[in-house]
């Protein structure tokens, strides 16, 4: 992280950690490659989740409308057949 920040040179970090400068450079390259992948995947997942959520909300809306239509349709049929006293409950 310190190498990516650029506050200190690679030589300073290597001296502080007691390792070779090439190791600091390798870690920095690895970090930078993974950071780009993580952010790209995270944004994509959020977009996919938002799309899935919108589709689910649309489906819920359609199903609610269908249930209401069925209730009204059943009430009409029950009235015409003489079974209007049977209550239709909603869930």
SULRA-V951237 format. One record per residue. N is the residue number from 1. RES is the residue in three letters. SS is DSSP state (~ for helix, > for strand, _ for the rest). PHI is phi in radians with two decimals (NA if undefined). D_LAST is the distance of its C-alpha to the last C-alpha in whole Angstrom. Layout:
n->[N	N]
res->[RES	RES]
ss->[SS	SS]
phi->[PHI	PHI]
d_last->[D_LAST	D_LAST]
//
This chain:
n->[1	2	3	4	5	6	7	8	9	10	11	12	13	14	15	16	17	18	19	20	21	22	23	24	25	26	27	28	29	30	31	32	33	34	35	36	37	38	39	40	41	42	43	44	45	46	47	48	49	50	51	52	53	54	55	56	57	58	59	60	61	62	63	64	65	66	67	68	69	70	71	72	73	74	75	76	77	78	79	80	81	82	83	84	85	86	87	88	89	90	91]
res->[UNK	UNK	UNK	UNK	UNK	UNK	UNK	UNK	UNK	UNK	UNK	UNK	UNK	UNK	UNK	UNK	UNK	UNK	UNK	UNK	UNK	UNK	UNK	UNK	UNK	UNK	UNK	UNK	UNK	UNK	UNK	UNK	UNK	UNK	UNK	UNK	UNK	UNK	UNK	UNK	UNK	UNK	UNK	UNK	UNK	UNK	UNK	UNK	UNK	UNK	UNK	UNK	UNK	UNK	UNK	UNK	UNK	UNK	UNK	UNK	UNK	UNK	UNK	UNK	UNK	UNK	UNK	UNK	UNK	UNK	UNK	UNK	UNK	UNK	UNK	UNK	UNK	UNK	UNK	UNK	UNK	UNK	UNK	UNK	UNK	UNK	UNK	UNK	UNK	UNK	UNK]
ss->[_	~	~	~	~	_	_	_	_	~	~	~	~	~	~	~	~	_	_	_	~	~	~	~	~	~	~	~	~	~	~	~	~	~	~	~	~	~	~	~	~	~	~	~	~	~	~	~	~	~	~	~	~	~	~	~	~	~	~	~	~	~	~	~	~	~	~	~	~	~	~	~	~	~	~	~	~	~	~	~	~	_	_	_	_	_	_	_	_	_	_]
phi->[NA	-1.11	-1.15	-1.22	-1.12	1.45	-1.18	-2.21	-1.33	-1.05	-1.12	-1.12	-1.15	-1.08	-1.12	-1.14	-1.57	1.28	-2.27	-1.38	-1.08	-1.14	-1.20	-1.10	-1.09	-1.11	-1.10	-1.12	-1.08	-1.10	-1.07	-1.12	-1.19	-1.26	-1.08	-1.08	-1.14	-1.11	-1.21	-1.11	-1.15	-1.10	-1.16	-1.17	-1.08	-1.08	-1.12	-1.11	-1.11	-1.10	-1.13	-1.07	-1.12	-1.09	-1.10	-1.14	-1.11	-1.09	-1.13	-1.06	-1.05	-1.08	-1.13	-1.09	-1.11	-1.12	-1.10	-1.09	-1.10	-1.12	-1.07	-1.11	-1.12	-1.16	-1.05	-1.08	-1.20	-1.15	-1.09	-1.23	-1.69	1.61	-1.85	-1.21	-1.39	-1.40	-1.31	-1.89	-1.74	-1.71	-1.95]
d_last->[54	58	59	57	57	61	62	64	66	66	69	68	65	67	69	67	65	68	67	68	67	66	64	62	62	60	58	57	57	55	53	53	52	49	48	48	45	43	42	42	40	37	37	36	34	32	32	31	28	27	27	25	23	23	22	19	18	19	17	14	15	16	13	11	14	13	10	11	14	13	11	15	17	15	16	19	20	19	21	24	24	24	21	19	19	16	13	10	7	4	0]
//
